[in-house]
Amino acid sequence: MAAVLTESLIYEILSVVEEIPKGKVASYGQIAELIGRSRNARLVGKVLSMADYYGTYPCHRVVNHCGRLAPFFREQKNLLLKEHVEFKDDNHVNMKTCRWDLK
């Protein structure tokens, strides 16, 4: 069943993004799981691409499951470096040390 993009769903996703602490990152899939839609990681990405229309959110703290930065988000790396996020290489966050762990 395809997810229907509603205002409620958008704010649900953005409220999870808002909770990611400085110095940590979450994956699109992790956010999808947290809202009970484990198969909708791409939907999370779509919502984050429109987040500016809904307010200011720390979308720079969201990466793919391997820690790869968003390809067209030029400021993302600098924003993460300012928060002392550790990188494995130029385009990948170290998910072992910087992944947001809710335990």
N, C-alpha and C positions, 0 to 999 in steps of 0.2 A: 504494500500500500504506500503510495507516494505521500510525502509530507506536504501539507498545505501551509504555505508561508503566511501566517497571520501576525498581527501586531503583538498578540500575546506570546507567541512562539519567539518572535524577535526579541522581546524584552526578557524572556526566560533565558535565552542564550546569552544576551548581553549582561544579565545579572550574574551569571556564572563567571564570565570573563572579568567582571568587575572585582570578583573575589580572589583572583590570582594575585598572590603577594609579590611585591618587588623582589627581583632577584630570582624568580622562578618562572617557569614556562609550563604551558599545558598544550596538549595536542588537540587537533580538531576532533578526533575520535573520542578523546577523554571527555571533552565538553559534551559531545553527543551522548555519551553514556550517562553523564551526570544529570542530564535532563530526561533520561529514560528513552532515548532514541539512538541506540547504539549503532544503527545502520545509516545514520544521517550525518556523517562527518562532512560531506560536501555541502550540505545545507548550512552547517555552521560556518564554513568558509564563505558562502554566499552572503550570509547575514553580516559577517565581519567586514566584507567589502562595502557594505552599505551603512556601517555603524555611524559614520559621521552625521548622517541624517537624524540620528536619534540621541546624540549627545557625545560626550567625551568618555571613551572607554580605553583601557589599556590593551588594545588589540595586538600591539607589538609583542605581547607575551604569549601569543599562540603560534605554534609551529606545527609541521607535520609530525607523524609518529617517529620519524628518524631524527627529528630535530632540525630539519631543513627550513631555512627562512622562506618566507613568501617571495616568489620571484619578482614581483613588481612593486614591492614595498621597500623602497630605497632607504628610508630612515630607520627601518626595523633594527638593523644590526647596531647602529649607533645608540639607539634608545636602550637596547639590551645591555650594551657595554657600559652605559652610564649606571645601570643597576647591578653591575658586577657579575653578569651572567657569563659563565665559562663556555668557551667555544672549543670544539674538536678541530675544526678547520674554518676556512673563511665563510662557509655557508651553513654550518651545522652547529647547533647548540649541543653541549654535552648533556644529554638527557639523563645520564646516570647521576649527575650531581645537581642538576638544575630543574628536574621535572617536579612539578607541584604534586606533592604526596598528601593525600587527604587523611591518612591514617593517624 
